[in-house]
Amino acid sequence: MRWFKPFASRSTPWFSLGLLGLWLFALGLRFWGLGRFNSLVFDEIYYVKFAHNYLSQTPFFDGHPPLSKYLIAIGIWLGNQLPIGHDTANTAVGALYTTWSYRWLNALTGSLIPLVVAGIAYEISQRRSYALVAGWFMALDGLFLVESRYALNNVYLVIFGLLGWWSLLRSLAAPRSQSRTLWLLLSGIWFGASASVKWNGLWFLLGAYGMWAIAWNIRWLRSWQPPTSDLDEDEGLPAEPESPNLLERLTRLSWWQFGLYLGIVPVVFYFLEWIPHLQLNAKAGLWQDFWELQSQILTYHERVGDGPKIHPYCSRWFTWIMMLRPVAYFYQITGRHDPLPTGKTPPTTSPDKVIYDVHAIGNPILWWLASAAIVLLLWALAQSLDRWLATRHSPPAELAFGDRWTQLSSSEMWLGLFLVVNYAANLVPWMPVTRCTFLYHYMGASVFSTMAIAWFVDRWLRSADSQSRVIGIATILIILAGFIFWLPLYLGLPLSPTEFNYRLWFRTWV
């Protein structure tokens, strides 16, 4: 009996219930204890301060585009109007703000990321089971949970980039040209918004251009392919655009459409979102000030060094893949019965000590399996290409048992290309970077590796082979177990020194 067969039934809205449960789960974890700790955690010392500068109309320089600080400022203003979350407040940035006020919008935004991932997974596969598995795996990632619970900017960069892709996929599915135009316009705006948080938000747009170029190259290669029977679907290149797979329709977008909606629109949005900041920091004129600030930002990042002298948690791109150097956002030792620490709490004299630690660390089990899944998917794509080259002029050979793990149909090839190309687009540009970088710079790439392991798990669960289904179930259970085991480090729960050390498996995690 196949798994997820109930999703085909119309009598019970299992898919909608699954998505609702997913969102409530993600929302609850992000809002639970959101007021702890009553201080500025990690880079909140910059982003909350910058948001306060907008609210107080104080000129300042920021090394990143301003969009996320606008949003945090809006969150602070709205949060202070609401009758909740006023139990913890501080004046760390020069004004009295509740911790809830500058964190709640990040928490809400972060809770939506698993839903957007589920939406993308459904668009590229038309499988509800894959959408649910991908969404739940994203909800079980610790780094995204930590980033969502504090006033940081990476969740905005990721969700805007993902919404850009989701809107682009919706444009390919749109039945009418007017609907397609609206979705393309939204896609360009979202991609522009991602780059308006940090410049590396452009990597999502780079992935879109990469997929568009690949689609045109496949179309060109297909024109050289001799007519055969049914090799296109099983052993050849991805099939013709009449196939329901949306990614095959990328060639329906002309160069001027791509240039307008995914070129000019993001640039225009990027410029427009700078206007409030430029007005606050007016010097020589809007246009001149804009270019001067872009130059200053570039110079700032070029001057940032690397290594432990710059920051103890600097890490290079190749260490992110295996999560060798996570980041401690908050750490303090107190007595078990002492009040919650604030980061400035005096050392405890109690013999019964506990550690409050917030670690920006992914779910290690999920992280490592996701990295392996990307490698396996890349191997499967290479095998599929090799089979196509071998069968262009001859019938396909019988597949060996081991080859069936990497055998991809036409639609699966497109899905694999989507995940690998976007993973590479969000990782490869970091390779030549020499400034200090951190594990959270891998968040964009990790979305697509997580979707890769989710695809394999869904494939195993839907298999007629009982052994494959057992592997799929076991994978889900160990990922869930890993999330529960490391959950205290995500939420900053008190741990005894022994319990804390049990969770730091490697010296580089400290």
C-alpha positions as CSV (number, residue, x, y, z in Angstrom):
1,M,0.0,0.0,0.0
2,R,1.4,3.4,-1.0
3,W,1.9,6.1,1.6
4,F,0.1,9.5,1.3
5,K,-2.7,7.8,-0.7
6,P,-5.3,9.6,1.4
7,F,-4.2,12.9,-0.1
8,A,-5.9,11.9,-3.3
9,S,-9.3,11.9,-1.5
10,R,-11.5,14.9,-1.7
11,S,-13.6,14.0,1.3
12,T,-11.1,15.2,3.9
13,P,-8.9,18.3,3.2
14,W,-5.7,16.5,4.4
15,F,-3.4,18.8,2.5
16,S,-5.0,22.0,3.9
17,L,-5.0,20.5,7.4
18,G,-1.3,19.5,7.0
19,L,-0.4,23.0,5.9
20,L,-2.4,24.6,8.8
21,G,-0.7,22.2,11.3
22,L,2.7,23.1,9.8
23,W,2.1,26.8,10.2
24,L,0.8,26.5,13.7
25,F,3.8,24.4,14.7
26,A,6.2,26.9,13.2
27,L,4.3,29.9,14.7
28,G,4.1,28.4,18.2
29,L,7.8,27.6,18.4
30,R,8.8,31.1,17.2
31,F,6.4,33.0,19.6
32,W,6.9,30.8,22.6
33,G,9.0,32.7,25.2
34,L,9.8,35.4,22.6
35,G,10.6,38.0,25.3
36,R,13.6,36.1,26.5
37,F,16.2,37.4,26.8
38,N,15.6,41.0,27.9
39,S,18.6,42.4,26.0
40,L,19.9,42.7,22.5
41,V,21.0,39.3,21.2
42,F,23.9,39.0,18.7
43,D,23.3,41.5,15.8
44,E,20.2,43.0,17.3
45,I,22.7,45.5,18.7
46,Y,22.9,46.8,15.1
47,Y,19.5,46.1,13.6
48,V,17.3,47.3,16.5
49,K,19.6,50.4,16.8
50,F,19.2,51.1,13.1
51,A,15.4,50.7,13.3
52,H,15.4,53.1,16.2
53,N,17.3,55.6,14.1
54,Y,14.5,55.5,11.5
55,L,11.9,56.0,14.2
56,S,13.9,58.9,15.8
57,Q,15.0,60.3,12.5
58,T,18.7,60.0,13.4
59,P,21.1,59.9,10.4
60,F,23.5,56.9,10.3
61,F,25.5,54.6,8.1
62,D,24.6,50.9,7.5
63,G,26.7,48.3,5.7
64,H,23.6,46.8,4.1
65,P,20.5,48.0,2.2
66,P,17.8,49.3,4.5
67,L,14.7,47.2,3.8
68,S,14.9,44.8,6.8
69,K,15.5,47.7,9.2
70,Y,12.4,49.5,7.9
71,L,10.4,46.3,8.7
72,I,11.9,46.0,12.2
73,A,11.1,49.7,12.8
74,I,7.5,49.1,11.6
75,G,7.3,46.1,13.9
76,I,8.6,48.1,16.9
77,W,6.0,50.9,16.2
78,L,3.1,48.4,15.9
79,G,4.3,46.3,18.8
80,N,4.4,49.2,21.1
81,Q,0.7,50.0,20.3
82,L,-0.5,46.5,21.2
83,P,-1.5,45.6,24.8
84,I,0.7,42.5,24.9
85,G,4.4,41.8,25.4
86,H,5.1,44.7,27.8
87,D,6.4,42.5,30.6
88,T,10.0,42.8,29.4
89,A,11.5,46.0,28.1
90,N,14.9,47.7,28.0
91,T,16.6,51.0,26.9
92,A,19.6,49.4,25.2
93,V,19.2,51.5,22.0
94,G,18.4,54.8,23.8
95,A,14.6,54.4,24.0
96,L,12.3,52.1,26.0
97,Y,11.3,49.2,23.7
98,T,9.8,45.8,24.6
99,T,11.7,42.8,23.4
100,W,8.4,41.5,21.9
101,S,8.0,44.7,19.9
102,Y,11.3,44.3,18.0
103,R,11.0,40.5,17.5
104,W,7.4,39.6,16.8
105,L,7.5,40.5,13.0
106,N,10.6,38.4,12.5
107,A,8.8,35.5,14.3
108,L,5.8,35.9,12.1
109,T,7.9,36.1,8.9
110,G,9.9,33.1,9.9
111,S,6.8,31.0,10.5
112,L,5.7,31.6,6.9
113,I,9.0,30.2,5.3
114,P,8.0,26.5,5.6
115,L,4.7,27.4,3.9
116,V,6.5,29.1,1.0
117,V,8.8,26.2,0.7
118,A,5.8,23.8,0.6
119,G,4.3,26.0,-2.1
120,I,7.4,25.9,-4.3
121,A,7.7,22.1,-3.8
122,Y,4.2,21.7,-4.9
123,E,4.6,23.9,-8.0
124,I,7.7,22.0,-9.2
125,S,6.3,18.5,-8.6
126,Q,2.5,18.8,-8.4
127,R,2.7,16.4,-5.4
128,R,1.1,17.4,-2.2
129,S,3.0,14.7,-0.3
130,Y,6.3,16.3,-1.4
131,A,5.1,19.8,-0.5
132,L,4.2,18.6,3.1
133,V,7.5,16.8,3.6
134,A,9.5,19.7,2.4
135,G,7.6,22.2,4.5
136,W,7.9,20.1,7.6
137,F,11.6,19.6,7.1
138,M,12.0,23.3,6.9
139,A,10.1,23.7,10.2
140,L,12.5,21.2,11.8
141,D,15.6,23.2,11.0
142,G,17.1,24.9,14.0
143,L,19.0,27.7,12.3
144,F,15.8,29.1,10.7
145,L,14.1,28.8,14.1
146,V,16.8,30.8,15.9
147,E,17.0,33.5,13.2
148,S,13.2,33.9,13.4
149,R,13.2,34.6,17.1
150,Y,15.4,37.7,17.1
151,A,15.4,41.0,15.3
152,L,17.9,39.8,12.6
153,N,17.6,40.2,8.8
154,N,18.2,36.8,7.2
155,V,14.7,35.5,7.4
156,Y,13.6,38.5,5.3
157,L,16.2,37.9,2.7
158,V,15.2,34.2,2.4
159,I,11.5,34.6,2.3
160,F,11.6,37.4,-0.3
161,G,13.9,35.3,-2.5
162,L,11.6,32.3,-2.2
163,L,8.5,34.4,-2.9
164,G,10.3,35.6,-6.0
165,W,10.6,32.0,-7.2
166,W,7.1,31.0,-6.1
167,S,5.7,34.0,-8.1
168,L,7.8,33.1,-11.1
169,L,6.4,29.5,-11.0
170,R,2.9,30.8,-10.7
171,S,3.5,32.9,-13.8
172,L,4.4,29.8,-15.7
173,A,1.1,28.2,-14.6
174,A,-1.0,31.2,-15.3
175,P,-3.6,30.5,-18.0
176,R,-3.9,34.1,-19.3
177,S,-1.3,36.6,-20.3
178,Q,-2.6,39.2,-17.9
179,S,-2.3,36.9,-15.0
180,R,1.2,35.9,-16.2
181,T,2.2,39.5,-16.3
182,L,1.0,40.2,-12.8
183,W,2.9,37.2,-11.4
184,L,6.1,38.2,-13.3
185,L,5.8,41.7,-11.9
186,L,5.4,40.3,-8.4
187,S,8.4,38.0,-8.9
188,G,10.6,40.9,-9.9
189,I,9.5,42.9,-6.9
190,W,10.2,40.0,-4.5
191,F,13.6,39.3,-6.0
192,G,14.4,43.0,-5.7
193,A,13.2,43.0,-2.1
194,S,15.6,40.1,-1.3
195,A,18.6,42.1,-2.7
196,S,17.3,45.1,-0.7
197,V,17.9,43.2,2.5
198,K,21.5,42.2,1.7
199,W,23.3,42.1,-1.6
200,N,23.6,38.3,-1.4
201,G,19.8,38.2,-1.9
202,L,20.7,38.5,-5.6
203,W,21.7,34.8,-5.5
204,F,18.0,33.8,-5.7
205,L,17.7,35.9,-8.9
206,L,20.9,34.3,-10.2
207,G,19.3,30.9,-9.8
208,A,16.3,32.1,-11.9
209,Y,18.6,33.2,-14.7
210,G,20.5,30.0,-14.5
211,M,17.3,27.9,-14.9
212,W,16.2,30.0,-17.8
213,A,19.5,29.6,-19.5
214,I,19.4,25.8,-19.0
215,A,15.9,25.6,-20.3
216,W,16.9,27.3,-23.5
217,N,20.0,25.1,-23.8
218,I,17.9,22.0,-23.4
219,R,15.5,23.2,-26.1
220,W,18.5,23.8,-28.4
221,L,19.9,20.3,-27.7
222,R,16.5,18.7,-28.3
223,S,16.4,20.3,-31.7
224,W,19.5,18.2,-32.5
225,Q,18.1,15.0,-31.1
226,P,17.0,12.5,-33.8
227,P,13.3,11.4,-33.6
228,T,12.9,8.3,-31.5
229,S,10.0,6.4,-29.9
230,D,9.4,7.3,-26.3
231,L,13.0,8.0,-25.2
232,D,12.3,11.6,-24.3
233,E,10.3,10.7,-21.2
234,D,12.3,7.8,-19.9
235,E,15.9,8.1,-21.0
236,G,16.2,11.3,-23.0
237,L,16.2,15.0,-22.4
238,P,13.3,16.5,-20.5
239,A,10.2,16.4,-22.7
240,E,8.5,19.0,-24.7
241,P,6.9,22.1,-23.1
242,E,3.4,20.4,-23.5
243,S,4.4,18.5,-20.3
244,P,2.7,19.7,-17.2
245,N,6.0,20.4,-15.5
246,L,6.2,24.2,-15.1
247,L,10.0,24.5,-15.3
248,E,9.8,23.3,-18.9
249,R,7.8,26.4,-19.8
250,L,10.6,28.8,-19.0
251,T,11.4,29.1,-22.7
252,R,8.0,30.6,-23.1
253,L,9.4,33.7,-21.5
254,S,11.2,35.8,-24.1
255,W,14.4,37.7,-23.4
256,W,12.6,41.0,-23.1
257,Q,10.2,39.6,-20.5
258,F,13.0,38.2,-18.5
259,G,15.0,41.4,-18.9
260,L,12.0,43.6,-17.9
261,Y,10.4,41.7,-15.0
262,L,13.5,40.0,-13.6
263,G,16.0,42.8,-14.6
264,I,14.5,46.3,-14.6
265,V,11.8,45.7,-12.0
266,P,14.2,44.4,-9.3
267,V,16.6,47.4,-10.0
268,V,13.7,49.9,-9.8
269,F,12.5,48.4,-6.6
270,Y,16.0,48.4,-5.1
271,F,16.4,52.1,-5.9
272,L,13.0,53.1,-4.6
273,E,13.4,51.3,-1.2
274,W,16.5,53.5,-0.6
275,I,14.5,56.8,-0.8
276,P,13.5,57.0,2.9
277,H,17.1,56.3,3.9
278,L,18.5,58.8,1.5
279,Q,16.1,61.5,2.7
280,L,17.2,60.8,6.3
281,N,20.9,61.0,5.3
282,A,20.6,63.7,2.6
283,K,23.9,65.3,1.5
284,A,24.5,66.1,-2.2
285,G,21.2,65.0,-3.8
286,L,19.2,61.8,-4.2
287,W,21.0,60.2,-7.1
288,Q,24.5,61.2,-6.1
289,D,23.9,60.1,-2.5
290,F,22.6,56.8,-3.8
291,W,25.7,55.9,-5.7
292,E,27.9,57.2,-2.9
293,L,26.3,54.9,-0.5
294,Q,26.6,51.9,-2.8
295,S,30.4,52.7,-3.0
296,Q,30.7,53.1,0.7
297,I,28.9,49.7,1.3
298,L,31.3,48.0,-1.1
299,T,34.3,49.6,0.5
300,Y,33.1,48.6,4.0
301,H,32.8,44.9,3.0
302,E,36.1,44.9,1.2
303,R,37.8,46.2,4.4
304,V,36.3,43.6,6.7
305,G,38.9,41.1,7.4
306,D,38.7,37.4,8.2
307,G,39.7,35.0,11.0
308,P,39.2,34.8,14.8
309,K,40.8,38.2,15.3
310,I,37.8,39.7,13.5
311,H,35.2,37.5,15.0
312,P,35.6,34.1,16.8
313,Y,32.8,32.5,14.7
314,C,34.0,33.4,11.2
315,S,33.7,30.4,8.9
316,R,34.5,29.7,5.3
317,W,31.9,28.5,2.8
318,F,33.2,24.9,2.6
319,T,32.6,24.5,6.4
320,W,28.9,25.3,6.1
321,I,28.1,22.2,4.1
322,M,28.9,20.0,7.1
323,M,28.0,22.7,9.7
324,L,31.4,22.8,11.2
325,R,31.2,26.2,12.8
326,P,27.8,27.3,14.2
327,V,27.5,30.6,16.0
328,A,26.7,31.2,19.7
329,Y,24.2,34.1,19.8
330,F,23.8,34.2,23.6
331,Y,25.6,32.4,26.4
332,Q,25.4,32.9,30.2
333,I,25.7,30.8,33.3
334,T,23.4,31.4,36.2
335,G,22.0,29.5,39.2
336,R,19.2,27.1,38.5
337,H,16.7,29.3,40.5
338,D,18.0,32.7,39.4
339,P,16.0,35.0,37.2
340,L,16.5,34.8,33.4
341,P,19.8,36.3,32.5
342,T,20.1,39.4,30.4
343,G,23.6,39.1,29.1
344,K,24.8,41.5,31.8
345,T,23.8,39.5,34.8
346,P,26.6,39.2,37.4
347,P,28.3,35.8,37.7
348,T,26.4,33.4,39.9
349,T,27.7,32.0,43.2
350,S,25.2,29.2,43.2
351,P,26.7,25.6,43.2
352,D,23.7,24.4,41.1
353,K,24.5,26.1,37.8
354,V,22.7,26.1,34.5
355,I,23.7,27.3,31.1
356,Y,21.5,29.5,28.9
357,D,22.8,29.2,25.4
358,V,21.2,30.2,22.0
359,H,23.1,28.5,19.3
360,A,22.6,29.4,15.6
361,I,23.0,25.8,14.6
362,G,20.9,23.8,12.2
363,N,19.4,20.4,12.9
364,P,22.6,18.4,12.4
365,I,20.8,15.3,11.2
366,L,18.8,17.2,8.7
367,W,21.8,19.3,7.6
368,W,24.1,16.3,6.9
369,L,21.4,14.3,5.2
370,A,20.5,17.3,3.1
371,S,24.1,17.8,2.0
372,A,24.3,14.1,1.1
373,A,21.0,14.5,-0.9
374,I,22.4,17.3,-3.0
375,V,25.4,15.2,-3.9
376,L,23.2,12.2,-4.7
377,L,20.9,14.3,-6.8
378,L,23.8,15.8,-8.7
379,W,25.1,12.2,-9.4
380,A,21.6,11.2,-10.5
381,L,21.5,14.1,-13.0
382,A,24.9,13.2,-14.3
383,Q,23.8,9.5,-14.7
384,S,20.6,10.6,-16.5
385,L,22.7,12.8,-18.9
386,D,25.1,9.9,-19.5
387,R,22.1,7.5,-20.3
388,W,20.7,10.0,-22.7
389,L,24.1,10.3,-24.5
390,A,24.4,6.5,-24.6
391,T,20.9,5.9,-26.0
392,R,20.6,8.6,-28.6
393,H,21.1,6.1,-31.4
394,S,20.4,2.8,-29.6
395,P,17.8,1.3,-27.3
396,P,18.4,1.8,-23.6
397,A,20.1,-1.0,-21.7
398,E,18.5,-2.7,-18.8
399,L,19.1,-0.8,-15.6
400,A,21.0,-2.5,-12.8
401,F,19.4,-2.5,-9.4
402,G,21.7,0.2,-8.0
403,D,21.0,2.4,-10.9
404,R,17.3,2.6,-10.1
405,W,18.2,4.8,-7.1
406,T,19.4,7.4,-9.6
407,Q,17.0,6.8,-12.5
408,L,15.1,10.1,-13.1
409,S,12.1,10.6,-15.3
410,S,11.8,13.8,-17.4
411,S,9.8,15.7,-14.7
412,E,12.3,14.5,-12.0
413,M,15.2,15.8,-14.1
414,W,13.6,19.2,-14.1
415,L,13.0,19.1,-10.4
416,G,16.6,18.0,-9.8
417,L,18.0,20.7,-12.0
418,F,15.9,23.3,-10.1
419,L,17.3,22.2,-6.7
420,V,20.9,21.8,-7.8
421,V,21.1,25.0,-9.8
422,N,19.5,27.1,-7.0
423,Y,21.7,25.5,-4.4
424,A,24.8,26.3,-6.5
425,A,23.6,29.8,-7.1
426,N,23.3,30.5,-3.4
427,L,26.6,28.9,-2.5
428,V,29.2,29.3,-5.4
429,P,29.3,33.1,-5.2
430,W,30.6,32.8,-1.7
431,M,33.7,30.9,-2.7
432,P,35.9,33.8,-3.7
433,V,34.7,36.0,-0.8
434,T,37.6,36.7,1.6
435,R,35.8,38.7,4.3
436,C,34.5,37.1,7.5
437,T,31.4,35.1,6.8
438,F,29.1,33.1,9.0
439,L,27.0,29.9,8.9
440,Y,23.8,32.0,8.4
441,H,25.1,33.0,4.9
442,Y,24.3,29.4,3.9
443,M,20.6,29.7,4.7
444,G,19.6,30.4,1.1
445,A,21.5,27.3,-0.2
446,S,20.3,25.1,2.7
447,V,16.6,25.6,1.6
448,F,17.3,23.7,-1.6
449,S,19.4,21.0,0.0
450,T,16.5,20.5,2.5
451,M,14.1,20.3,-0.4
452,A,16.4,17.7,-2.0
453,I,16.3,15.3,1.0
454,A,12.6,15.9,1.3
455,W,12.2,14.8,-2.4
456,F,14.1,11.6,-1.7
457,V,12.1,10.9,1.4
458,D,8.8,11.5,-0.5
459,R,10.0,9.2,-3.3
460,W,10.9,6.5,-0.9
461,L,7.5,6.8,0.9
462,R,5.6,6.5,-2.4
463,S,7.7,3.5,-3.5
464,A,6.1,0.1,-4.0
465,D,9.3,-1.3,-2.3
466,S,8.8,-1.9,1.4
467,Q,12.5,-1.4,2.1
468,S,12.4,2.1,0.6
469,R,9.3,3.0,2.6
470,V,11.1,1.9,5.8
471,I,14.1,4.1,4.9
472,G,11.8,7.1,4.3
473,I,10.0,6.6,7.7
474,A,13.4,6.1,9.5
475,T,14.7,9.3,7.9
476,I,11.8,11.4,9.1
477,L,12.1,9.9,12.7
478,I,15.8,10.6,13.1
479,I,15.4,14.2,11.7
480,L,12.5,14.7,14.2
481,A,14.7,13.2,17.0
482,G,17.6,15.5,16.2
483,F,15.3,18.6,16.3
484,I,13.9,17.6,19.7
485,F,17.4,16.8,21.1
486,W,18.9,20.2,20.0
487,L,15.7,22.2,20.7
488,P,17.1,23.6,24.0
489,L,19.9,25.3,22.1
490,Y,17.4,26.9,19.7
491,L,15.1,28.2,22.4
492,G,17.7,29.1,25.0
493,L,16.4,26.7,27.6
494,P,18.4,26.1,30.8
495,L,20.7,23.1,30.6
496,S,23.1,21.7,33.2
497,P,26.8,21.7,32.1
498,T,26.6,18.0,31.4
499,E,23.4,18.4,29.3
500,F,25.0,21.3,27.4
501,N,28.2,19.4,26.6
502,Y,26.2,16.4,25.4
503,R,24.8,18.6,22.6
504,L,28.1,20.1,21.4
505,W,29.5,17.1,19.6
506,F,32.6,18.8,18.2
507,R,35.1,21.3,19.6
508,T,34.4,23.7,16.7
509,W,30.7,23.9,17.8
510,V,31.7,25.6,21.1
